[in-house]
Amino acid sequence: MKTTVSTEKAPAAIGPYSQGMVFGDLVFSSGQLPLDPATMAFPEGGIKEQARVSLANLKAVLEAGGAGIDTVVKTTCFLAKMEDFAEFNEVYTEVFGTENAPARSCIQAGRLPKDALVEVEAIAYIKK
């Protein structure tokens, strides 16, 4: 049985989807844009600032589903420009580290919603 994940600590969905879903012992997040949950605006700055907000939103959704950053097994990262890859990795490493980091795909998207620079989704397990 699947259960919807919802939290006010991450931006509300801007389309016909949920912030995340729990199925069994897994939490599947939707892609998290760098939107401030209160204002629904992007942070000022570039890829680093947007990456920090996207990852904070991801953390909030995972925690609302009973998981956490430390239980992420797979991420998919979408960048508007692959030229931002190195700077994105700096922020990603701040969150996930390098030791035992989750499996990951990172691709350049043709265009992201609201012209974001980054969007991140994850699959994590719920600690028992």
C-alpha positions, -999 to +999 in steps of 0.1 A: +000+000+000+014+034-009+010+065+013+014+102+002+041+123+018+032+159+025+051+186+044+049+224+047+087+224+050+091+218+013+073+236-016+038+226-024+034+206-057+031+229-087+014+202-108-006+169-105+019+150-083+027+146-046+059+157-028+067+120-022+053+085-018+060+058+008+058+022-004+068-005+020+101+006+036+110+031+008+104+068+003+103+081-033+106+119-035+094+139-064+120+162-080+127+190-056+131+224-071+150+252-053+118+270-042+115+285-008+084+268+007+071+300+022+075+323-008+077+298-037+106+319-050+141+308-060+170+320-038+192+348-052+225+336-066+234+307-089+237+270-089+252+266-054+224+286-038+197+267-058+214+234-050+213+240-013+176+248-014+167+218-036+186+195-012+170+211+019+136+205+003+146+169-005+156+164+031+123+178+044+103+154+021+124+124+031+120+132+068+083+136+064+082+101+049+102+086+078+136+085+060+165+109+059+195+121+039+215+093+056+192+066+042+192+077+006+202+049-018+197+066-051+194+102-064+187+116-098+199+151-104+189+173-132+210+204-142+200+231-166+236+234-177+263+207-174+287+236-169+274+238-134+284+202-126+315+209-106+298+236-084+267+214-080+290+186-068+306+208-042+271+214-026+260+178-031+292+166-012+284+190+017+251+171+021+260+135+012+297+134+017+319+111-004+321+081+019+292+057+012+274+083-010+242+072-027+241+059-063+234+088-086+225+098-121+232+135-131+220+147-164+215+180-182+178+186-188+165+206-218+146+229-194+135+226-158+102+238-144+102+276-137+136+277-154+153+263-123+190+255-125+187+222-106+161+196-095+169+166-073+149+135-065+158+105-044+148+070-031+155+063+005+147+036+030+129+041+063+150+031+094+133+006+116 
